[in-house]
């Protein structure tokens, strides 16, 4: 059976603790549950599917399968969280290299905003508000998140934190002149997620 890429990634981690045969059995059941979730939500818009079919439903499927396999919530959450941490860490070197190119860091805040609006649009279930921000800084809040909506629908809001933490891993150390700050997220129990990226030009010590 061919696994969804997220399920396959978690399967690779499960092999470390459970061995090939048991991990493959768990992944096979998760794949079946994932396909069921896709059928249940076949009316998701194209924009929403970019998140639900790509990331959210495979995680819900794996979490539910691990719980049914006998893992407690903390143990099952670990495998979801660990997958996204490893995935994000693989991206960091390339993102750091990109940020080191001429003029990329100074333009990163505005670029991050443009990309966010395209990747996380209202059509996918996201709602935004835009607080005032300083020059060389971008700030926005997400007040509704389809990641939490889906996790709440399937009674597993506890796994949403894995998505939030992967952002901090990916964006928290891009460049010495770029400062990433987020104090709260919906996935961690807050009313909204706050995002802030600021460019501060480096000054050479005299």
C-alpha positions as CSV (number, residue, x, y, z in Angstrom):
1,X,0.0,0.0,0.0
2,X,1.2,3.5,-0.9
3,X,1.1,5.9,2.1
4,X,0.3,9.6,2.1
5,X,3.7,11.4,2.5
6,X,2.8,12.5,6.1
7,X,1.7,9.1,7.1
8,X,4.9,7.7,5.5
9,X,7.0,10.2,7.4
10,X,5.4,9.2,10.7
11,X,5.8,5.5,9.7
12,X,9.5,6.1,9.5
13,X,9.6,7.3,13.1
14,X,7.4,4.5,14.3
15,X,9.8,2.0,12.9
16,X,12.4,3.3,15.3
17,X,10.2,2.2,18.3
18,X,8.0,-0.6,17.0
19,X,9.9,-2.2,14.2
20,X,9.0,-2.5,10.5
21,X,6.0,-4.9,10.7
22,X,4.1,-3.2,13.5
23,X,4.8,0.3,12.1
24,X,3.6,-0.8,8.7
25,X,0.4,-2.2,10.1
26,X,-0.3,1.0,12.0
27,X,0.5,3.1,8.9
28,X,-1.8,0.9,6.8
29,X,-4.7,1.5,9.1
30,X,-3.9,5.2,9.2
31,X,-3.9,5.3,5.4
32,X,-7.4,3.7,5.4
33,X,-8.7,6.2,7.9
34,X,-7.2,9.1,5.9
35,X,-9.0,8.0,2.8
36,X,-12.2,7.8,4.9
37,X,-11.7,11.4,6.1
38,X,-11.2,12.6,2.6
39,X,-14.5,10.9,1.6
40,X,-16.3,12.5,4.5
41,X,-15.0,15.9,3.5
42,X,-15.1,15.6,-0.2
43,X,-16.8,19.0,-0.5
44,X,-13.7,20.9,0.9
45,X,-12.7,23.7,-1.4
46,X,-9.5,23.4,-3.5
47,X,-7.9,26.0,-1.2
48,X,-8.9,24.2,1.9
49,X,-7.7,20.8,0.5
50,X,-4.2,22.3,0.3
51,X,-4.3,22.1,4.1
52,X,-6.8,19.4,5.0
53,X,-6.0,16.7,2.5
54,X,-2.3,17.6,2.6
55,X,-1.5,17.9,6.3
56,X,-4.5,17.9,8.6
57,X,-6.4,14.7,7.7
58,X,-3.3,12.5,7.6
59,X,-2.4,13.7,11.0
60,X,-5.8,13.2,12.4
61,X,-5.9,9.7,10.8
62,X,-2.6,8.7,12.3
63,X,-3.4,10.1,15.8
64,X,-6.8,8.2,15.9
65,X,-5.0,5.1,14.7
66,X,-2.3,5.3,17.4
67,X,-4.9,5.9,20.1
68,X,-6.9,2.9,18.9
69,X,-3.6,0.9,18.9
70,X,-3.3,1.6,22.7
71,X,-1.1,4.7,22.9
72,X,-2.2,7.3,25.4
73,X,-2.8,10.9,24.2
74,X,0.8,12.1,25.1
75,X,2.4,9.1,23.3
76,X,0.3,9.5,20.2
77,X,0.9,13.3,20.1
78,X,4.6,12.7,20.2
79,X,4.7,11.0,16.8
80,X,2.7,13.8,15.2
81,X,4.9,16.5,16.8
82,X,8.2,14.7,16.1
83,X,7.3,14.3,12.4
84,X,6.7,18.1,11.9
85,X,9.8,19.0,14.0
86,X,12.0,16.8,11.8
87,X,10.3,18.1,8.6
88,X,10.8,21.7,9.7
89,X,14.5,21.2,10.6
90,X,15.2,19.8,7.2
91,X,13.9,23.1,5.7
92,X,15.9,25.4,8.0
93,X,19.3,25.3,6.2
94,X,17.7,26.1,2.8
95,X,15.7,28.9,4.3
96,X,18.7,30.3,6.1
97,X,20.7,30.2,2.9
98,X,17.9,32.0,1.1
99,X,17.7,34.7,3.8
100,X,21.5,35.3,3.5
101,X,21.2,36.3,-0.2
102,X,21.5,40.1,-0.9
103,X,18.5,42.1,0.1
104,X,16.4,39.0,1.0
105,X,16.4,39.5,4.8
106,X,15.4,43.2,4.6
107,X,12.5,42.3,2.3
108,X,11.5,39.2,4.2
109,X,8.8,40.7,6.4
110,X,6.8,42.0,3.4
111,X,7.5,38.8,1.4
112,X,6.3,36.7,4.3
113,X,3.0,38.6,4.4
114,X,2.4,38.1,0.7
115,X,3.2,34.4,0.9
116,X,1.0,34.0,3.9
117,X,-2.0,35.6,2.3
118,X,-1.6,33.4,-0.7
119,X,-1.0,30.1,1.2
120,X,-3.5,30.7,4.0
121,X,-6.4,32.5,2.3
122,X,-9.9,33.0,3.6
123,X,-11.2,30.5,1.1
124,X,-9.3,27.9,3.0
125,X,-10.9,28.9,6.3
126,X,-8.5,31.4,7.7
127,X,-9.5,34.8,9.1
128,X,-7.1,37.7,9.7
129,X,-6.7,41.0,11.5
130,X,-3.9,43.4,10.9
131,X,-2.5,45.4,13.9
132,X,-0.4,48.5,13.3
133,X,3.2,47.8,12.7
134,X,6.5,49.6,12.5
135,X,8.6,50.1,9.4
136,X,10.6,47.0,8.5
137,X,8.1,44.9,10.5
138,X,5.0,42.9,9.7
139,X,2.3,41.8,12.1
140,X,-0.9,39.9,11.6
141,X,-3.2,37.8,13.7
142,X,-5.1,34.7,12.6
143,X,-8.4,34.7,14.3
144,X,-9.8,31.5,12.7
145,X,-7.8,28.5,11.7
146,X,-9.0,25.4,9.7
147,X,-6.3,23.3,11.5
148,X,-8.0,23.8,14.8
149,X,-11.5,23.7,13.2
150,X,-10.8,20.2,11.8
151,X,-9.1,19.0,15.0
152,X,-12.0,20.1,17.0
153,X,-14.4,18.5,14.6
154,X,-12.7,15.1,15.1
155,X,-12.1,15.7,18.9
156,X,-8.4,15.9,18.9
157,X,-7.5,19.6,19.4
158,X,-4.4,18.5,21.3
159,X,-2.5,17.7,18.1
160,X,-2.9,21.2,16.7
161,X,0.1,22.3,18.8
162,X,2.3,20.3,16.5
163,X,1.5,22.5,13.6
164,X,2.1,25.7,15.6
165,X,5.5,24.5,17.0
166,X,6.7,23.6,13.5
167,X,6.4,27.3,12.5
168,X,8.6,28.3,15.4
169,X,11.2,25.8,14.4
170,X,11.2,26.8,10.8
171,X,11.1,30.6,11.2
172,X,12.7,31.2,14.6
173,X,16.4,31.3,13.5
174,X,16.4,32.4,9.8
175,X,18.9,35.2,10.0
176,X,20.6,37.4,12.7
177,X,18.7,40.4,11.4
178,X,15.3,38.8,11.3
179,X,13.4,38.5,14.5
180,X,10.4,36.1,14.7
181,X,8.0,36.6,17.6
182,X,4.8,34.8,18.4
183,X,3.4,34.9,21.9
184,X,0.3,32.7,21.5
185,X,-1.6,30.5,19.1
186,X,-5.1,29.1,18.7
187,X,-3.5,25.6,18.8
188,X,-2.1,26.4,22.2
189,X,-5.4,27.5,23.6
190,X,-5.4,31.3,22.8
191,X,-8.1,33.2,21.0
192,X,-5.9,34.0,18.0
193,X,-2.4,33.4,16.7
194,X,-0.1,36.5,16.6
195,X,2.7,36.7,14.0
196,X,5.5,39.2,13.9
197,X,8.6,39.3,11.8
198,X,11.0,42.3,12.1
199,X,14.1,43.2,10.1
200,X,16.8,45.0,12.2
201,X,19.9,45.9,10.3
202,X,23.1,44.6,11.8
203,X,25.6,47.1,13.0
204,X,29.2,46.3,13.3
205,X,30.7,46.8,16.7
206,X,33.4,49.5,16.8
